[in-house]
Amino acid sequence: MTEHATHLEYYRQMQQIRRFEEEAARAYAQGKIGGFLHLYIGQEAIAAATHAALQKDDYVITTYRDHGLALARGMSARSAMAELYGKVTGCSKGLGGSMHFFDVANNMLGGYGIVGGHLPIAAGTAFASKYRGDGRVTFCFFGEGAASIGDAHEAMCLAGLWQLPIVFICENNEYSMGTPLERTLKVPDVTARAAGYGMASDRFFAEHVMQIRDRLAEAVKRARENSEPTLIEIRTYRFRGHSMSDPGKYRTAAEVDAKKQQDPLLKSRTELLAAGLEQQLAALDASVEEEISDAIRFAEESPEPGPELLEATTYKGEFAR
Ligand SMILES: Cc1ncc(C[n+]2csc(CCOP(=O)(O)OP(=O)(O)O)c2C)c(N)n1
């Protein structure tokens, strides 16, 4: 594949996530989606780069801000949107909602609402891979607000001690809800901790989808070939509030506008336009619009889960798919 064709593919992925979430936000405002809704808008390049850096059977585990990574791993927009709508056709049969996306077929193992609580689970999947010798790599995402949670420390201690094939990725979007990072971290460099865990580390700003892919690929190689863990901190920014109920009063419009100028999705679009790929971009944009409209239609027309799911999902563990 040429460099342009690859870039176009990543662009489509980022655009799909952006448009999916913009329409989800609209449906939420219309009262069609309940519960929480944490948008990933501004951070899409990390999801697209993740998928590019990983193989199909590698594991991804993340926080409640999970739509982008799920879509990038291959979850259909239909399944994702139906989950937001609480419909039985959703990835978690409409019982989980926005924070609890799960997709066994694509090795996307959640979607967790407890800050930092999923890091030990990720260490567990990486331990299983090492034990089985299956060559899989686990990617575990969390925010800088989770970096000081006890579970995060325990998971990283064990990953370093046992040299697990895992990459811990702190998506530092500068705020934990409304709290800026200088009020949650005495040492703002999260990767300074890697030495204490006996791990390699990397730290960079999310500037371009290709750059992120290449930096992630270095850590994947370390994990896959040598079973060595890595702690990565990616500086990024969310353009929307923490969740839909966040009025965002803790930051100025000027700050958000300045960050939007550095939007990796916008950067890719500008570059692809400069390369003369206007027609290809228009075709991709149109196909994304069609996909998202179809997902909304599908979600709206799907039935809600019924009481027959109660037993199966509570007692028998037949829920996996
Ligand atoms: C153990 C725990 N404490 C508090 C909360 C409430 N809470 C939800 S999100 C959040 C902020 C987390 O920020 P960060 O880790 O930086 O991730 P981001 O939302 O920025 O992606 C908090 C405190 C929670 N869900 N779990």
The ligand as a MOL file (V3000), in Angstrom:
LIG
                    3D

  0  0  0     0  0            999 V3000
M  V30 BEGIN CTAB
M  V30 COUNTS 26 27 0 0 0
M  V30 BEGIN ATOM
M  V30 1 C -12.0480 4.9680 41.5110 0
M  V30 2 C -12.8160 6.1120 40.8830 0
M  V30 3 N -12.7430 7.3350 41.4560 0
M  V30 4 C -13.4040 8.3790 40.8870 0
M  V30 5 C -14.1980 8.1940 39.7860 0
M  V30 6 C -14.9260 9.3770 39.1550 0
M  V30 7 N -14.2240 9.7710 37.9200 0 CHG=1
M  V30 8 C -14.6760 9.3500 36.7210 0
M  V30 9 S -13.7000 9.8780 35.4790 0
M  V30 10 C -12.6620 10.6740 36.5260 0
M  V30 11 C -11.4910 11.4430 35.9920 0
M  V30 12 C -10.4420 10.5960 35.3800 0
M  V30 13 O -9.5680 11.3830 34.6080 0
M  V30 14 P -8.4410 10.7640 33.7180 0
M  V30 15 O -7.9410 9.5070 34.3240 0
M  V30 16 O -7.4340 11.8120 33.4600 0
M  V30 17 O -9.1590 10.3240 32.3600 0
M  V30 18 P -9.9750 11.1830 31.2880 0
M  V30 19 O -11.4040 11.1940 31.7460 0
M  V30 20 O -9.3520 12.5110 31.2170 0
M  V30 21 O -9.8640 10.4390 29.9900 0
M  V30 22 C -13.0870 10.5330 37.8310 0
M  V30 23 C -12.3930 11.1150 38.9890 0
M  V30 24 C -14.2780 6.8940 39.2490 0
M  V30 25 N -14.9980 6.6200 38.1460 0
M  V30 26 N -13.5570 5.8700 39.7980 0
M  V30 END ATOM
M  V30 BEGIN BOND
M  V30 1 1 1 2
M  V30 2 1 2 3
M  V30 3 2 2 26
M  V30 4 2 3 4
M  V30 5 1 4 5
M  V30 6 1 5 6
M  V30 7 2 5 24
M  V30 8 1 6 7
M  V30 9 2 7 8
M  V30 10 1 7 22
M  V30 11 1 8 9
M  V30 12 1 9 10
M  V30 13 1 10 11
M  V30 14 2 10 22
M  V30 15 1 11 12
M  V30 16 1 12 13
M  V30 17 1 13 14
M  V30 18 2 14 15
M  V30 19 1 14 16
M  V30 20 1 14 17
M  V30 21 1 17 18
M  V30 22 2 18 19
M  V30 23 1 18 20
M  V30 24 1 18 21
M  V30 25 1 22 23
M  V30 26 1 24 25
M  V30 27 1 24 26
M  V30 END BOND
M  V30 END CTAB
M  END
